[in-house]
């Protein structure tokens, strides 16, 4: 199934006294790039999260955003740094003795000391929160993949319709191609008659010039390759593997054949069809660049 590279998913989980809000979004990118924004306390999970995403998505720029907050109803255990408190009080008394000052140290002074009091997270709570983060990631990832598949189905319908239009235009080229040599021979004969006046036309020379032009203007080989590219394109797009890069390369080959046809065929009608074909190829290329 085709997938777009654009998608979004989010999830909200609670565990271990933590509330986890996770958002996942992806946009177009030539390669696969995963960015993770997570609070510092959980930064050790970045590689684990990247691997989970990259195992399921093969292309695109993916951003993971995680917000972890303490549940208001949960009770946190505090931890006092007793050696720091003792050292702070001892220093205060030494200063008071040295400078004959009154020791007026109060509790609020101690509470303002950095790192004197910290909140202790239980190992079990941390483990539960980590698992909840990964569960939220998978839930958001499933939603994102679903959105990419829905968008991919729309792209498939559009691309297949345009490919059908291209086949129709190539069929018209195949009908017009044989007439190019005859048209050139007729124009050449008229020009020679105009230049020679009453003198007879060298039919042998005319035939040779027309044959040479027919050989130069022959586009059957390019048309055959184009139809072969169309068949290959359909086989790829109907497959189950990521197709974006393969189709982009194949479109470049199609465009090259169209350019060659335009340069070889000395015909206004064929030139007009080539312009239409190139415009349609460009529209397909724009759509293919959205595919995974």
N, C-alpha and C positions, 0 to 999 in steps of 0.2 A: 504494500500500500504506500502510495506517495505521501510524503510529509513535507509541510512547509517548514521553514526555519523560524517562523514567528509563532510565539505562544506565551501563555501565562498560566501560572498556577499558584495557589496559596493554601495554607493550612494553619489551623490553630489547635495546639495540644497543651495539656496540663499534666504534670507529673513531678513527683518529688518536691512539691511546694513551689514549683516554677511554672510560669506561663510562657509558652513558646509560640511566637508568631513568625511564620516563614513565608517568604515570597520568592517565586522563581519565574524568571522571564528570559526569553531568548529572542534574538534578532539575527538578521542575515550576517554571515561572515564567510570568507573564503575557506577558513579552516575551522578547527574546533578550539574554542577558548572558553575557559570557565573561571569566573571571578567569584570570590566568596567574601561577604561582609558579615562578620560574626563578632560578638563581644570578646574581649581579650581572654576572659576566663575559659572560653570554649574554642580558642584558636587552634588547639591541638587536634580539633576535629576537621580542619579544613581539607586535608588530603583525603580523608575518608569520604567526605561529602563530594569532593570533586570526582573521585573514582566512581561513586554511585551514579552520578549524572552522566559521566563520560561512557559508562558501560551501556547506557540506554540511548544516548544521543550521539550521532556520528559527525555532526557539523553544526556550526552556528556559534554565536557569542552568547553564552549563558551566564546570567548573574543570579547569585543566591544571596538573599538578604535575610538575616536571622536576628530577631529581637528576643532576648530572654530576660524576663522580669520575675522577681519574687512575688508569689501569690500573697495578696494582702492578708489572707486568713491564716497563712502559715507562720509558725513560730520559729525564729532563728535562735540558735544557741550562740551566746557571746563567749569570747575568749579574752582574758585579760593578760597582758604582758607584764607579769609581776616584776621581773628583773628590771624592766624599764621604769616602772613606777617607783621601785626602791631607789634606783639610781637618781631619778628626778628629785625625790624627796631629800635624799642625802645631799645632793648638790645644792638644793635650796637652803638647807640648814648650814652647810659650810659657808655659803655666801653671807648668810645672816650673822654667823659668828665672826667672820673675818672683818666685816664692815660694821659690826655692832648695830645691826638692824633687827627689827622685830620680824620674826618668821610669820608671815601672814598668808602662807600657802593654803588655798582652799580647794575643795573638791572640784569646783568648776574649772580651776586652773589645770588640774590633772586631766580632766575630761577633754581638754583642748590639745593635749599632747598627741601628735600624730602617731598612729599605729599602736597606741596604748590599748585600745579596745578594738577587737576585730570580730567579725561574724564567722563562725565556724560552720562549714558545710559538711554534713555527714556523707561518708563514702557512698552509702546506699542511695541517698538523695541525688548525688551527682550522677550515679550510674543510671537511675531512672530518668533523669533529665536528658542525658545523652541519648538514650534509646528513644525518648520522645522526640528529640530533634531529628533523628534519623527517620522515625515514623512520619513526622510532618514533612520531611523532605520527599519521601516516597509518595505520599499523598499528593503533594503539589506537583511532583514529577509526572504522576499518572494523569493529572488534569492537563498539564502542559502538553504531554504527548497526544492526548485526546484532541486538544485544540489544534495541534499541528497536523493531525490526520484529517480533521474536518476541513481545514484550509487547503490541505493537499488534494482532497477530493475535488474542491472547486477549481484548483489549478489544473488538475488532470482534465476536467471537462473542457476548460478553455483551450488548453494546449492541443488536445485531440481534435477539437473543432477547427483550429487554425491549421493543423497538419492536413486535415481533409481538404481545406481550401488550397493549400499548397499543391496537393496532388492534382486538383482540378486545373490549376494554372500550368503545371508541367504537362498535363495531357494536351492543353491548348498549344503549348510550345511544340510538342511532338507533331501536331497537325500542321503547324505553320512552317516547321523546319524544311520540309522538301520543297516548298515553294520559293525559298530564298534563292537557290541557284537559278531557277527559271526566271525569276524576277530580275536578277542581275544580268542574265543573258539578254533578256528583252531590252533592258536599259542600255546595255553596252552596244547592242545592235543599232538602237536608235541614235546613239551618240556617234557611232562610226558612220552611219548613213548621213548624218548631218555634216560630218567633217569631210566625207568623200564626195558628197554631191551625187553626180551621175556615174561615178566610177563604181565598179562592182565590189561587193564586200567579200573579203577572204573568209569563207565559211569555216575553213580548217583552223585559221588563226582565231576566229571567234569561238569555235568549239574548245580550243585549248585554253583560252583566257577564261571561259565560263567554267571549264573543268577545274582549273586552278583555284578560282574563286570558290567553287563548290567545296573543294577540299579544305580551304582555309575557314570557310563558314560552317563546316559540318559540326553540329552540336549534339549529335546522337550519343557520343561517348559521355558527355557531361550529363545529359538527361538520364542516361542509364545509371550513372553513379548517383545522381540525385534521388532517383527512385529507390536505389539500394540503401541510401542513407535514411530515407523515410521508413523503410522496412526495419532497419536496424534501430532507429529511434523508437518505433513502436514496441519492439521486443524489449528494449531497455526499460521503457516507461511502464510496461506491464509486469516487470519483475518485482522481487521482494527486497532487493538490496537498495541502499542509498544511490540515487541516480543523478544528482545535481551536476557533479563535475563531468561525468561521462556525456551527459546531454549537452552541456556547454561546449565541450570539445567538438561533438558531432555537428552542432550548429555552426561552428567556425568552418568546418569542412563544407557544409551546405552553402554557406555564404561565398566561399571560394569558388565553388562550381557556378553559382549564379553570376559572379563577376566575370568568369571566363566566358560564359554564354553571352553576356552583354557585350563583351569586347569582340567576340568572333562574328556574331550575327549582324549583318548589315541590313537591319530591318526595323522600321519604326514600331511595328506591331510587337515584335519580339522584345525590343527595348522596353516598351511600356509594360509588358508582362514581367520582365526581369525586375523592373522598379517595384512592381506590386509584390513579387516574391521576396525581395530584400526587405521591404517594409514589414511583411508578415513574419519573416525570420527574426527581425529585430524585436517584434512584439513577443514572440515565443521566447527569445533570449531573456527578455525582461522577466518573464514568468518563471523560467527555469532557474534564474538566479535566486529565486525565493525557495527553491527546493533543497531539501536536505541531501 
